[in-house]
Amino acid sequence: MARFVCFGEILLRLASAPEQLLLQDNRLEASFCGAEANVGIALAGFGHDCAMASVLPDNALGAAATAELRRHGMDVSALTTARGRMGLYFLSPGAMARASRVTYDRQGSAFALCESGQFDWPTLLQRADVLFVSGITPALGTGPDKALSDAIMTARDAGVKVAFDSNFRPALWQGREAEAAARLRELAGLSDVVFAGRRAIGLMLGRTFNHPDGDTAFAEATEAMFDAAQNIRHIAATRRSIISSDHHQLTALLAARDGVSRSRTVDLHQIVDRVGTGDAFAAGIVHGLSQGLPGKEIVEFARACSQWAHSIKGDFLCASLADIGSLMVGGGDVSR
């Protein structure tokens, strides 16, 4: 198994019941999350050695978040604390034709106020095989952005592979869209594995890829991205058809420089929780790549990871390799 280091903000998620709007009855369900932490917890569940690097508030919320990551098998020795607040996001789950809605409250969080000097990257990345990061971090402030750059450059100098999820969040880049495109393209160009669909690639390259066939559009977009960034070895994404909030069709795609692997398309009925399923997919991809699996096996495994994540509450993928393997061969019946 591999050694992963994940870097990003850990959040407190506050969600209303699926059948209600936010604060319709003044009750919210709390859980911890964060794109990079979601990936790390999934990988730890698969048996990998996973460390989380972040800054948490020096209070009870920060302590609870640390305990939650530790409970899921993550190495929390790279977590630090500082003055500041916990980053929050509020979720109003969708139902029928009503879409889910996320409201961020992250300004001034302990992580958003961090400085690059808080992280000893040569030490944190010792023995690491992969650094996992995302495009959310540079949107949060100059301190996190500089820390991200330092982490990536240290990783590249040390021969540690970089996996980068573009994760463009318009609400976090509001009024800075041109800056976002340039920064995400720069970070993707420094990475070995990039998570980006045709729209995200279009944003980074200032182009559109609108072929009516989704697989062809993805192939054209990834070919352009490979041409623009010589470091990238793989680009992964999901293709999602949305029938309603709780009925989607999902396909996993993985492009290498010699072609694209595509999973079978699955129908996802009665979705329990949509948020975090992209992170489960990302964990499946980097797991498969770390194990040297063929592309077709990787996309089927990653698709099953995302499929499993749609069936449980919260952002974390709580599953073992055996769980995902069982889903891939059928699932649905009672296991006794």
Secondary structure, 3 states (H helix, E strand, C coil): CCEEEEECCCEEEEECCCCCCCCCCCCCEEEEECHHHHHHHHHHHCCCEEEEEEEEECCHHHHHHHHHHHHCCCECCCEEEECCECEEEEEECCECCECCEEEEECCCECCCCCCHHHCCHHHHCCCCCEEEEECCHHHHCHHHHHHHHHHHHHHHHHCCEEEEECCCCHHHCCCCHHHHHHHHHHHHHCCCEEECCHHHHHHHHCCCCCCCCHHHHHHHHHHHHHHHCCCCCEEEEEEEEEEECCEEEEEEEEEECCEEEECCCEEEECCCCCCCHHHHHHHHHHHHHHCCCCHHHHHHHHHHHHHHHCCCCCCCCCCCHHHHHHHHCCCCCCCC
